[in-house]
Amino acid sequence: MRVAATEQTQLPAVFLPVSTTSRESVSDDQSADNGSYVVVARRYRPRDFTQLVGQDHVARALQGAIETSRVGHAYLFTGARGVGKTSTARIFAKALNHPDGPTANPDSESDVAQAIDSGEDVDVIEIDGASNRGIDEIRSLRANVGVRPSRSRYKIYIIDEVHMLTGAAFNALLKTLEEPPEHVKFIFCTTDPEKIPITVLSRCQRFDFAPVESDKIVQRLREIVEAEDNTVEDEALELLARRAAGSMRDSQSLLEQVLSFSDGHLTADHVHTMLGTADDQRLHRLAEAMADRDASAALSQIDEAIAAGVDAGRLAEQMLGYFRDLMAVAVGCEASLMRYAAASMHGSLGELAGRWGLQTVLAIVGLVDETLVRIRHSVHARVLLEATVIQVCHLPDLQAISDLTAAASGAGGGKSAGEKKKRVAVASSSPSSAAMPTSAVPSSSTSPAAGSDAKVRVDSPAAPSGDHRAATSATASVAAGVPSGTPPVNSGSTAATSSQPAPQSQAVPSGGVATAVATPPQSEGAENSAAANESTTSTDGYPLISGDEATSSWSQVLQEMDPMTATLAKAAERVDSPEPGVLRMIFPGNSGLAFSRCQMPEHKEEILRTLSRVTGRRATLQFEATAVKKIEPVAAAKPKNKNRMQRMREIQANPLVQSCVELLGAEIVRVDTPRG
C-alpha cells in the first residue's frame, strides 16, 4: 500500500484529474450546499468577449487578430485595477485554445474553458509577478517553455503584475520573449507600465484598458441586482459607480457590501451609511455656509456630518469632487459633464458658482487637494478639514480682484493713438530739473503766452516708450506751463517772466533722443553772452560734451547706467570726444558682441540719457573697433586657479547674471572652470 501511494504521488501533472466545473460558474445553491460562497465579482466575471464591459476596443482588436491569423507571441495589458485585464487574458486564452481551433467566440462550456476560468488548466499557467519575481522563477519558466502543451494548441503564460519582476528577471526573459517557440504565448498584465523596461515593451503588443464609464458600471450593477433578486434605487447605483472611480471590480465589491446591509431593497441612504459618505444636500449646505463666509455655520455642518457617521477623510474627498463639478458649471458646462454631484444639482451649483466666481473656485480646489494630501499622512483628519474650511471662509473675493486687474489692464492698454503720440512727444531725455539751477526753472505762475507756438521735434533714436516716469513728469510739466526739458542757461541770462514772449523752437542735435524742449527767452544781454559761447553750445542751448569731460565722467556714467547696458559699455577700451558734442566709444577688435549690442537703439538711448543726466551735456555717439592685434605667444606663468567660492562670488556679482536671476527666476547651479 505504501508503494502504491508513492507511485501515485509521482504521476505526471498531466494525469491529475481536472475539475470540469468553473468556480466562477458555481450557482448559489451549489455554493450553499458546499458551504463555500463565491463573491459577486467572481460569479459575474465576464467569460467571453461579449460580456466584457467598457473595453470594446481591446475585444475588437483581439478578435480581429484571431480571425485574420495575426496573433502575436506577446501581449501587454495595462490599466487601473479592476478594469478587466486578467479577465480579458483568460478569455483570449480560451479563444486560442478552443478545442475546435482558435475562434473569436469561444465556448465557455467546454472542459478547457471551464478549467481556464477556474485557473486549473495545465496549458494556461497563471503566475503572480509579485510573489514570483526573482531570476530563479524565470529560469524555471524558460526551462519549461520548450515542453509542448498537453492537450491544447498553445501553452499560454499569464503573468499578473509583471512590473514587480526584478531587473535580472526581465533580462533573463528577453531572449525567450523575443523568439519563443511557436506553441508559446505570453500575456502580461500590469497597473504600472512605466516600471517595465523598454526592451520588454518593444517586444509586446500593448493594449491600454480605459477606466469603465459610470453609465456602464450602473448598467452592469443593475443586471447583478436583478440576478440576485433585489431591488435598488438609481441614485444608489450612481453613488456606487462614482465611488468605484472606473473600476468594475471595486463597484461589484461595494455592491456586495451594501447587499449584505440591506433587506432586499437598496437605497441611497444604505450606501451613504455603509460607505461613510455625505449626500449631495449636506455637501451643498456646507458649501453655502462657506460662500456666506460663515465659518461657524460651516463647522457646524462638519460636526453634524461626522455625528451622522461620515468619515472626515471621505468628506474631504467628496468636497474635492463637489468643487470639481462647481468649477465645471462655472465655465458653462452642462449637467452631463458633472461627475460627482447629481444632475439635479446643476441649478444650485450654477447659483453658487455665480456667487463665488471661477477664480475663487479654482483656489478652493487647490486648497482642498492640498488638504487631502496632508490628511493621508495624519491622524487628525477632522482638524485639517476644519482648518481648510475656515481658510476658505476667509478667502478674498479673487474673482473681483481678477476683474479689477483685467479692467485696469484694459484701460491702460486702450488709450488712443493720439494720446500715445502726445505722451511720446512730451517725453524728454534732458537733464532732470533737480540738477539745474533754480533760476533756470520758471515758476508755476509763469506760463507761455496764449497762442504761443512752441515746436516739438522727435529725432532718431526716439525716446524709449518704457520710460513711463519721464513721460509722466514731462506731461505734468507741460500741463502746468513748465517746460520739462528746460536747459541750464549761461551766467548772463535771466529767468523768464510772464511779460516776455513765448519760447522759440529749438533744434535737437543729430543722434539725440526724443525730446521736447522749450527754451525760455533771454534778454538782449544774454544774447551776446550766448553768441560768445556758440562754439561749445548746441543750437538748443545745451552745452556740448568735450574730451576732458567725457573721460573724467565716464566711470560715474557707467555706475549710473542700467546694469545690462553698463556691462556692454565696459567692453570699450576707452572713450573720448574728437570734437565738441561727439562721444566716441572705441572697442577692441575681438569684442564683436558688445560692439554690436551697444549700437542697438535701447542701449544707445540709455548711454545718452545717462550721460546727459550725469554731466548735463549733449552728445552724439560714434562707435569704432580697433583692428585685432596678433599677439605672439609668450610663455607666461600660469595664473593661479581661483577656488570655487571665489568664482561663485564673481558670477553672483555679474550684472548679466543678476538680471537673469531677477527676470527669469533663474538659479546658479554650478560654475564651470574655463578649459585651456
C-alpha positions in Angstrom: 0.0 0.0 0.0 2.8 2.3 0.8 4.4 1.7 -2.6 1.2 2.4 -4.4 0.8 5.7 -2.7 4.3 6.6 -3.6 3.7 5.8 -7.3 0.6 7.9 -7.3 2.4 10.9 -6.0 5.0 10.6 -8.7 2.5 10.6 -11.6 3.0 13.5 -14.1 0.8 16.5 -13.5 -0.9 15.9 -16.8 -2.7 12.9 -15.4 -4.1 14.6 -12.4 -7.8 15.0 -12.5 -9.1 18.4 -13.7 -12.2 19.9 -12.3 -14.8 20.4 -15.0 -16.8 22.9 -13.0 -15.7 26.6 -13.1 -15.6 28.3 -9.7 -17.0 31.4 -11.4 -20.0 29.4 -12.7 -20.9 27.8 -9.4 -24.6 28.5 -8.7 -25.8 30.0 -5.4 -27.4 26.6 -4.5 -24.2 24.8 -5.0 -22.3 27.4 -3.0 -24.7 27.0 -0.1 -24.6 23.2 -0.3 -20.8 23.0 -0.3 -20.5 25.6 2.4 -18.4 27.9 0.2 -19.5 31.3 -1.0 -18.3 32.8 -4.3 -18.2 36.6 -4.2 -20.1 38.6 -6.7 -17.0 39.9 -8.5 -16.1 36.3 -9.4 -19.6 34.9 -10.0 -20.3 37.7 -12.6 -16.9 37.8 -14.1 -17.0 38.1 -18.0 -16.5 34.8 -19.7 -16.4 35.8 -23.3 -15.7 39.0 -25.4 -19.4 39.9 -25.5 -19.6 40.2 -21.7 -16.5 42.4 -21.5 -17.7 45.9 -20.3 -16.1 49.1 -21.3 -13.2 47.6 -23.3 -14.7 47.3 -26.7 -11.5 48.5 -28.5 -9.5 45.7 -26.9 -12.1 43.0 -27.6 -12.4 44.0 -31.2 -8.6 44.1 -31.8 -8.1 40.6 -30.2 -11.0 39.1 -32.1 -9.7 40.6 -35.4 -6.2 39.1 -34.7 -7.7 35.7 -34.3 -9.9 35.9 -37.4 -7.1 37.1 -39.6 -4.4 34.8 -38.1 -2.3 37.7 -36.9 -1.9 36.5 -33.3 1.4 37.8 -31.8 3.6 36.0 -29.4 3.5 38.5 -26.5 0.8 40.9 -25.3 0.8 43.6 -22.6 -2.5 44.6 -20.9 -2.2 47.9 -18.9 -4.7 49.8 -16.9 -6.0 50.6 -13.5 -7.2 47.9 -11.1 -10.5 46.1 -11.8 -10.9 47.1 -15.4 -10.8 43.6 -16.9 -7.1 42.9 -17.7 -6.9 39.4 -16.2 -10.4 38.5 -17.3 -9.5 39.5 -20.9 -6.3 37.4 -20.7 -8.4 34.4 -19.7 -10.9 35.0 -22.5 -8.1 35.4 -25.0 -6.6 32.1 -23.8 -9.9 30.3 -24.1 -10.2 31.7 -27.7 -6.8 30.5 -28.7 -7.1 27.1 -27.0 -10.6 26.3 -28.2 -11.0 22.5 -28.9 -12.0 23.2 -32.5 -9.2 25.7 -33.1 -8.8 29.4 -32.4 -12.1 31.3 -32.6 -13.2 34.8 -31.8 -16.3 33.5 -30.0 -15.1 30.7 -27.6 -17.5 28.2 -26.0 -17.4 28.8 -22.2 -19.0 25.4 -21.5 -16.1 23.3 -22.8 -13.8 21.5 -20.4 -10.8 23.6 -21.5 -12.8 26.9 -21.0 -14.0 25.9 -17.5 -10.5 24.8 -16.5 -9.1 28.2 -17.6 -11.9 30.1 -15.8 -11.0 28.2 -12.6 -7.3 28.7 -13.1 -6.6 24.9 -13.2 -5.8 24.4 -16.9 -2.4 22.7 -17.4 -1.6 24.6 -20.6 -2.6 28.1 -19.3 -0.2 29.0 -16.5 -1.1 32.0 -14.4 1.9 33.5 -12.5 1.8 36.2 -9.8 4.6 38.5 -10.6 4.7 40.0 -7.1 5.5 36.6 -5.4 7.5 35.1 -8.3 9.7 38.0 -9.2 13.2 36.6 -9.0 15.5 35.3 -11.6 15.2 31.7 -10.3 11.5 31.7 -11.2 12.2 33.0 -14.7 14.9 30.4 -15.2 12.4 27.7 -14.3 9.9 29.2 -16.7 12.5 29.2 -19.5 13.2 25.5 -18.8 9.6 24.6 -19.2 8.9 26.8 -22.3 10.3 24.1 -24.6 7.8 21.5 -23.3 4.8 21.3 -25.7 1.3 21.8 -24.4 -0.5 18.7 -23.0 -3.9 18.9 -24.7 -4.2 22.4 -26.3 -2.7 24.2 -29.3 -0.8 26.7 -27.2 1.0 26.9 -23.9 0.0 30.3 -22.6 1.7 32.2 -19.7 -0.3 34.9 -18.0 1.9 36.9 -15.7 0.0 39.3 -13.5 1.6 42.4 -12.0 4.6 41.8 -14.3 6.1 45.2 -13.3 7.1 43.6 -10.0 9.7 41.4 -11.6 13.3 42.3 -10.9 15.7 43.7 -13.4 17.6 40.5 -13.6 14.4 38.5 -14.1 13.4 40.8 -17.1 16.9 40.4 -18.6 16.6 36.6 -18.3 13.3 36.7 -20.1 14.3 38.9 -23.0 15.6 36.2 -25.3 12.7 33.9 -24.8 10.3 36.7 -25.2 11.8 37.8 -28.5 12.0 34.3 -30.1 9.7 32.0 -28.2 8.7 28.6 -29.5 5.7 28.6 -31.9 3.5 26.9 -29.3 4.1 29.6 -26.6 2.2 32.8 -26.0 2.8 35.4 -23.3 0.2 37.7 -21.8 1.4 40.3 -19.3 -0.9 42.3 -17.1 0.2 45.4 -15.1 -1.1 48.5 -13.4 2.3 50.4 -13.8 3.8 50.0 -17.3 6.3 52.7 -16.6 8.3 50.3 -14.5 8.7 47.8 -17.3 12.0 48.0 -19.2 11.6 49.4 -22.7 13.3 46.3 -24.1 10.3 44.3 -22.9 7.8 46.8 -24.0 9.2 46.8 -27.5 8.6 43.0 -27.8 4.9 43.2 -26.8 1.7 44.3 -28.3 0.4 46.8 -25.8 -3.3 47.4 -25.0 -4.3 50.1 -22.7 -7.5 49.4 -20.7 -9.6 52.6 -20.0 -11.5 53.2 -16.8 -15.0 51.9 -17.2 -17.6 54.7 -17.6 -20.0 55.3 -14.8 -23.1 54.6 -17.0 -21.8 51.2 -18.0 -21.0 50.4 -14.4 -24.5 51.4 -13.4 -26.0 49.2 -16.1 -23.9 46.2 -15.1 -24.7 46.6 -11.4 -28.4 46.8 -12.2 -28.1 43.4 -14.0 -26.4 41.9 -11.0 -29.0 43.2 -8.5 -31.8 41.8 -10.7 -30.0 38.5 -10.9 -29.7 38.5 -7.1 -33.5 39.1 -6.8 -33.1 42.5 -5.2 -34.4 46.0 -6.0 -32.4 49.2 -6.0 -32.7 52.9 -6.3 -31.0 54.5 -9.3 -29.3 57.1 -7.0 -27.8 54.2 -5.0 -26.2 52.7 -8.2 -24.9 56.1 -9.3 -23.2 56.5 -5.9 -21.6 53.1 -6.1 -20.4 53.8 -9.7 -18.9 57.2 -8.7 -17.2 55.7 -5.7 -15.7 52.9 -7.8 -13.9 55.6 -10.0 -13.9 53.5 -13.1 -13.1 50.1 -11.5 -15.8 47.5 -12.3 -14.4 45.1 -9.6 -14.5 47.8 -7.0 -18.1 48.6 -7.8 -19.1 45.0 -7.5 -17.3 44.6 -4.2 -19.1 47.7 -2.9 -22.4 46.4 -4.2 -21.9 43.1 -2.3 -21.2 45.0 0.8 -24.4 47.0 0.5 -26.4 43.9 -0.4 -25.4 42.4 2.9 -26.5 45.5 4.8 -29.9 46.0 3.1 -33.1 43.9 3.4 -33.5 43.3 -0.3 -34.1 46.9 -1.4 -31.0 49.2 -1.8 -31.4 52.9 -1.2 -29.0 55.8 -1.3 -29.1 56.1 2.5 -27.9 52.5 2.7 -24.9 53.4 0.5 -24.1 56.6 2.5 -24.3 54.7 5.8 -22.1 51.8 4.6 -19.5 53.9 2.9 -19.4 56.8 5.4 -20.2 59.4 2.9 -22.4 62.5 2.9 -25.3 63.1 0.5 -25.4 66.0 -2.0 -27.7 68.2 0.1 -25.3 68.0 3.0 -22.4 69.0 0.8 -24.3 71.8 -0.7 -25.3 73.2 2.8 -21.6 73.1 3.7 -20.6 74.9 0.5 -23.3 77.6 1.1 -22.0 78.3 4.6 -18.5 78.8 3.2 -19.9 81.0 0.4 -21.6 83.1 3.1 -18.2 83.4 4.9 -19.9 81.9 7.9 -17.1 79.7 9.4 -19.2 78.9 12.5 -22.1 77.5 10.4 -19.6 75.6 8.2 -18.0 73.9 11.2 -21.5 73.0 12.5 -22.2 71.3 9.2 -19.0 69.3 9.5 -19.9 68.3 13.1 -23.4 67.2 12.1 -21.9 65.1 9.2 -19.3 63.4 11.4 -22.0 62.7 14.1 -24.1 61.0 11.3 -21.3 58.6 10.6 -19.5 60.5 7.8 -15.7 60.0 7.8 -13.7 63.2 7.8 -11.4 61.9 5.1 -14.3 60.8 2.9 -15.9 64.2 3.4 -12.8 65.9 2.2 -12.7 63.7 -0.9 -16.3 64.5 -1.6 -15.7 68.2 -1.2 -13.0 68.0 -3.9 -15.4 66.2 -6.2 -18.1 68.8 -5.4 -15.9 71.7 -6.2 -14.7 70.0 -9.3 -18.3 70.0 -10.6 -18.7 73.6 -9.3 -15.7 74.5 -11.4 -17.2 72.8 -14.5 -20.5 74.7 -14.0 -18.6 78.0 -13.5 -17.2 77.7 -17.0 -20.5 76.9 -18.5 -20.6 73.1 -18.7 -23.9 71.2 -18.8 -25.2 68.7 -16.3 -23.9 65.8 -18.4 -20.3 66.8 -17.6 -20.9 66.7 -13.8 -19.0 63.7 -12.4 -19.7 63.7 -8.6 -22.9 65.6 -7.9 -26.3 64.5 -9.1 -27.5 66.1 -12.3 -30.4 67.6 -10.4 -27.9 69.8 -8.5 -26.9 71.7 -11.7 -29.1 74.7 -11.0 -27.9 75.0 -7.4 -24.3 74.7 -8.4 -24.8 77.4 -11.0 -26.1 79.9 -8.5 -23.3 79.1 -6.1 -20.7 79.5 -8.9 -22.1 82.9 -9.7 -21.6 84.0 -6.0 -18.1 82.7 -5.8 -16.6 83.2 -9.3 -14.3 81.0 -11.2 -11.1 82.3 -9.7 -12.2 81.6 -6.1 -13.5 78.2 -7.0 -10.1 77.3 -8.6 -8.3 78.4 -5.4 -10.6 76.3 -3.3 -9.9 73.2 -5.4 -6.2 73.7 -4.8 -6.7 74.1 -1.1 -8.9 71.0 -0.7 -6.4 69.0 -2.8 -3.5 70.0 -0.6 -5.6 69.1 2.5 -6.3 65.6 1.1 -2.5 65.0 0.7 -1.9 66.1 4.3 -4.9 64.0 5.6 -3.4 60.8 4.1 -0.3 61.3 6.4 -2.1 62.5 9.5 -4.4 61.0 12.2 -6.1 64.4 12.7 -8.2 64.4 9.6 -11.0 66.4 11.2 -8.7 69.2 12.4 -7.1 69.6 9.0 -10.5 69.6 7.3 -11.9 72.3 9.6 -8.8 74.4 9.2 -9.3 74.3 5.4 -12.9 75.2 5.7 -12.1 78.2 7.8 -9.4 79.2 5.4 -11.9 79.1 2.5 -14.4 81.2 4.5 -11.8 83.9 4.8 -10.6 83.9 1.2 -10.8 87.3 -0.5 -13.0 87.7 -3.5 -10.5 86.5 -6.0 -12.9 86.9 -8.9 -13.5 90.6 -8.1 -9.7 91.1 -7.9 -9.2 89.4 -11.2 -11.9 91.5 -12.8 -10.4 94.8 -11.5 -7.0 93.8 -12.7 -8.3 93.0 -16.1 -10.3 96.3 -16.2 -7.2 98.2 -15.2 -5.1 96.5 -17.9 -7.7 97.1 -20.5 -7.9 100.8 -19.5 -4.2 101.2 -19.6 -3.9 99.5 -23.0 -6.9 101.2 -24.6 -5.5 104.7 -25.0 -6.0 106.3 -28.4 -3.1 106.7 -30.8 -3.3 110.5 -30.3 -2.8 110.2 -26.5 0.2 107.9 -27.0 1.8 110.3 -29.5 1.3 113.1 -27.1 2.9 111.2 -24.3 6.0 110.4 -26.6 6.2 114.0 -27.8 6.5 115.5 -24.3 8.9 112.8 -23.0 12.3 114.4 -22.6 15.8 112.9 -22.1 17.4 116.1 -21.0 19.0 116.5 -17.5 16.5 116.5 -14.7 15.3 119.7 -13.3 16.7 118.8 -9.9 20.2 119.1 -11.3 19.5 122.6 -12.8 19.9 126.0 -11.2 16.9 127.3 -9.5 16.9 130.4 -11.8 16.6 128.2 -14.8 13.2 126.8 -13.9 10.2 129.1 -14.2 7.6 129.2 -11.5 4.2 127.6 -12.0 2.7 131.0 -12.4 5.0 131.6 -15.4 3.2 130.1 -18.4 3.7 130.6 -22.1 1.6 133.2 -23.6 -1.7 132.1 -25.1 -1.3 131.2 -28.6 2.4 130.7 -28.3 3.7 128.2 -30.9 6.4 126.1 -29.2 7.6 123.5 -31.7 8.5 119.9 -30.7 10.6 117.5 -32.8 11.4 113.9 -32.2 14.8 112.9 -33.7 16.2 109.4 -34.1 16.6 107.5 -31.9 13.2 108.0 -30.3 12.6 108.2 -26.6 12.0 104.8 -25.1 8.4 104.1 -24.6 9.2 102.2 -21.4 10.4 105.4 -19.6 7.0 105.9 -18.1 8.2 108.2 -15.3 9.9 110.6 -17.6 6.8 110.7 -19.8 4.5 111.3 -16.9 6.8 114.0 -15.4 7.0 115.8 -18.8 3.2 115.6 -19.3 2.6 117.1 -15.9 5.1 119.9 -16.6 3.5 120.8 -19.9 0.1 120.9 -18.3 1.3 123.3 -15.7 3.0 125.5 -18.2 6.6 124.5 -17.2 8.9 123.2 -19.9 10.0 119.7 -18.8 13.4 119.8 -20.5 14.4 123.4 -19.6 18.2 123.6 -20.1 20.6 125.5 -17.9 21.3 129.0 -19.1 24.5 131.0 -19.1 25.5 133.4 -16.4 24.4 136.3 -18.4 20.8 135.1 -18.9 17.9 135.9 -16.6 14.8 133.9 -15.7 11.8 134.1 -18.0 8.9 136.2 -16.8 5.2 136.4 -17.9 5.9 139.6 -19.7 8.4 138.0 -22.1 7.5 136.5 -25.5 6.8 132.8 -25.9 9.6 130.3 -26.2 11.0 129.7 -29.6 11.6 126.3 -31.3 15.0 124.7 -30.8 16.9 122.2 -32.8 17.9 118.9 -31.4 21.5 117.7 -32.2 21.6 114.7 -34.5 21.8 111.4 -32.7 19.9 112.7 -29.7 17.0 111.1 -28.1 13.3 112.1 -28.2 12.9 115.4 -26.5 10.5 118.3 -26.1 12.5 121.5 -25.4 11.1 124.9 -24.8 13.9 127.3 -24.2 12.9 130.4 -22.1 13.5 133.7 -23.9 16.6 135.6 -23.0 17.3 139.2 -22.6 19.5 141.2 -25.0 22.5 141.0 -22.8 22.1 137.3 -22.5 22.0 137.0 -26.3 25.5 138.5 -26.6 26.8 136.1 -24.0 25.2 133.1 -25.8 26.8 134.2 -29.1 30.2 134.2 -27.4 29.7 130.6 -26.3 28.2 129.4 -29.6 31.1 127.1 -30.4 30.6 124.9 -27.3 26.8 125.1 -27.1 24.2 123.2 -29.1 21.5 125.0 -31.0 19.0 124.3 -28.2 21.2 126.0 -25.6 22.7 122.8 -24.0 26.5 122.7 -23.6 28.2 120.0 -25.7 30.4 117.3 -24.3 34.1 117.8 -24.6 37.0 115.3 -24.5 38.1 116.0 -20.9 34.5 115.8 -19.6 33.9 112.5 -21.4 37.0 110.9 -20.0 36.6 112.2 -16.4 32.9 111.4 -16.0 32.8 108.0 -17.8 33.2 106.0 -14.6 30.3 107.7 -13.0 28.2 107.3 -16.1 28.8 103.6 -16.0 27.8 103.4 -12.4 24.5 105.3 -13.1 23.7 103.3 -16.2 21.4 100.3 -16.5 23.3 97.2 -15.4 22.8 95.4 -18.7 23.9 98.4 -20.8 26.8 99.1 -18.4 28.1 95.6 -18.8 28.2 96.1 -22.6 29.7 99.6 -22.4 32.5 98.4 -20.1 33.8 96.4 -23.0 35.0 99.7 -24.6 38.8 100.2 -24.3 38.4 104.0 -23.9 36.1 106.9 -24.7 37.0 110.3 -26.0 35.5 113.3 -27.7 37.2 114.0 -31.1 35.1 117.2 -31.4 32.6 119.0 -29.2 29.3 117.2 -28.9 30.6 113.8 -30.0 31.3 110.9 -27.7 33.4 108.2 -29.3 33.5 104.6 -27.8 36.4 102.6 -29.0 36.1 98.8 -28.7 38.8 96.1 -29.1 38.5 94.1 -32.3 37.5 90.9 -30.5 34.5 92.4 -28.8 32.1 91.9 -31.6 29.1 91.1 -29.4 29.4 94.2 -27.1 30.2 96.4 -30.1 27.1 95.4 -32.0 24.8 95.4 -28.9 25.8 98.9 -27.8 24.6 100.1 -31.2 21.1 98.8 -30.6 18.6 101.6 -30.1 17.7 100.8 -26.5 21.4 100.7 -25.4 22.3 103.9 -27.3 19.4 105.7 -25.7 20.4 104.5 -22.2 24.0 105.7 -22.7 23.0 109.1 -24.0 20.3 109.5 -21.3 22.7 108.7 -18.5 25.5 110.9 -19.9 23.1 113.8 -20.1 21.9 113.2 -16.6 25.4 113.0 -15.1 27.2 115.7 -17.0 24.4 118.0 -18.1 25.9 117.8 -21.6 24.5 116.8 -25.0 26.3 114.5 -27.4 26.0 112.1 -30.3 27.6 108.6 -30.3 30.3 107.2 -32.5 31.4 103.6 -32.4 34.8 102.3 -33.5 36.5 99.0 -33.3 40.3 98.6 -33.4 42.0 96.0 -35.5 42.7 92.7 -33.9 46.3 92.5 -33.0 48.1 89.3 -33.5 49.8 88.5 -30.2 52.8 86.3 -30.3 52.5 83.5 -27.8 54.7 84.3 -24.8 55.5 81.8 -22.1 53.9 83.3 -19.1 53.3 82.0 -15.6 50.0 80.2 -15.4 47.6 82.2 -13.3 46.6 80.8 -10.0 43.3 79.0 -10.2 40.5 80.6 -8.2 38.7 78.4 -5.8 35.1 77.5 -6.3 33.8 80.1 -3.8 35.7 83.0 -5.4 34.3 82.1 -8.8 30.8 81.8 -7.4 31.0 85.2 -5.8 32.2 86.8 -9.1 29.4 85.2 -11.0 26.8 86.3 -8.5 28.1 89.9 -8.7 27.9 89.9 -12.5 25.0 92.2 -13.7 24.1 90.0 -16.5 23.7 87.0 -14.2 21.8 89.1 -11.7 19.3 90.2 -14.4 18.7 86.6 -15.4 18.1 85.6 -11.8 15.6 88.5 -11.3 13.8 88.5 -14.6 13.7 84.7 -15.3 13.7 83.3 -11.7 16.9 81.5 -12.6 19.2 79.8 -10.2 23.0 79.4 -10.3 23.6 75.6 -10.2 27.4 75.5 -10.7 30.3 77.4 -12.1 32.4 75.6 -14.6 36.1 76.4 -14.9 37.0 77.5 -18.5 39.2 75.0 -20.3 42.6 75.9 -21.6 
